[in-house]
Amino acid sequence: MKVKDIMTKDVVIANSTDNVLTVAKLMKHHNIGAIPVVENAEKVLGMITDRDIVLSLADYNFDPANTDVTKLMSNKVYSVRPEADLSSAIALMKKQQI
C-alpha cells in the first residue's frame, strides 16, 4: 500500500501570521488535532498540534488570541512522497516518535 492511498488530500493549513486562537478554532471546526503552518500558502514552516496548545496553556498561562502560532509550533517537519510505501512512512514516524 502507498501513502497516497490513505493520506488526506484536502489539508487544512494555518498561516504563519495566524494566532493560536484562530488555529484552535480551525482544529475544532475540522475535527483535527494537527495543522501545518505555512508561509505564503506554500512553504511549510512547522506543525502545531492540539497538544502543543494545551500544554502551553497549562505551563505559560498565555493569551491565545495574542500569541502567534509560530511561537508554539514544532519547526521540525518530516515528510514522505505520496508514492512511498506505507511501511516506510510508518518506520519514519516510529523513528522520529511522531
Solvent accessible surface area in square Angstrom, and as a share of the most:
residue,aa,sasa,rsa
1,M,149,0.66
2,K,76,0.32
3,V,18,0.10
4,K,91,0.39
5,D,85,0.44
6,I,104,0.53
7,M,73,0.33
8,T,98,0.57
9,K,141,0.60
10,D,129,0.67
11,V,82,0.47
12,V,33,0.19
13,I,67,0.34
14,A,0,0.00
15,N,68,0.35
16,S,23,0.15
17,T,119,0.69
18,D,28,0.14
19,N,43,0.22
20,V,0,0.00
21,L,69,0.34
22,T,55,0.32
23,V,0,0.00
24,A,32,0.25
25,K,126,0.53
26,L,47,0.23
27,M,12,0.05
28,K,174,0.74
29,H,146,0.65
30,H,79,0.35
31,N,139,0.72
32,I,65,0.33
33,G,27,0.26
34,A,43,0.34
35,I,0,0.00
36,P,20,0.13
37,V,0,0.00
38,V,6,0.03
39,E,69,0.31
40,N,126,0.65
41,A,74,0.57
42,E,141,0.63
43,K,120,0.51
44,V,73,0.42
45,L,43,0.22
46,G,0,0.00
47,M,58,0.26
48,I,0,0.00
49,T,41,0.24
50,D,72,0.37
51,R,166,0.60
52,D,35,0.18
53,I,14,0.07
54,V,91,0.52
55,L,79,0.39
56,S,10,0.07
57,L,77,0.38
58,A,83,0.64
59,D,106,0.55
60,Y,158,0.60
61,N,136,0.70
62,F,37,0.16
63,D,71,0.37
64,P,35,0.22
65,A,42,0.32
66,N,125,0.64
67,T,20,0.12
68,D,69,0.36
69,V,0,0.00
70,T,54,0.32
71,K,150,0.64
72,L,32,0.16
73,M,34,0.15
74,S,55,0.36
75,N,121,0.62
76,K,146,0.62
77,V,62,0.36
78,Y,72,0.28
79,S,97,0.62
80,V,56,0.32
81,R,185,0.67
82,P,50,0.31
83,E,103,0.46
84,A,27,0.21
85,D,72,0.37
86,L,37,0.19
87,S,81,0.52
88,S,55,0.35
89,A,11,0.08
90,I,79,0.40
91,A,59,0.46
92,L,47,0.23
93,M,95,0.42
94,K,153,0.65
95,K,157,0.67
96,Q,57,0.26
97,Q,165,0.73
98,I,111,0.56
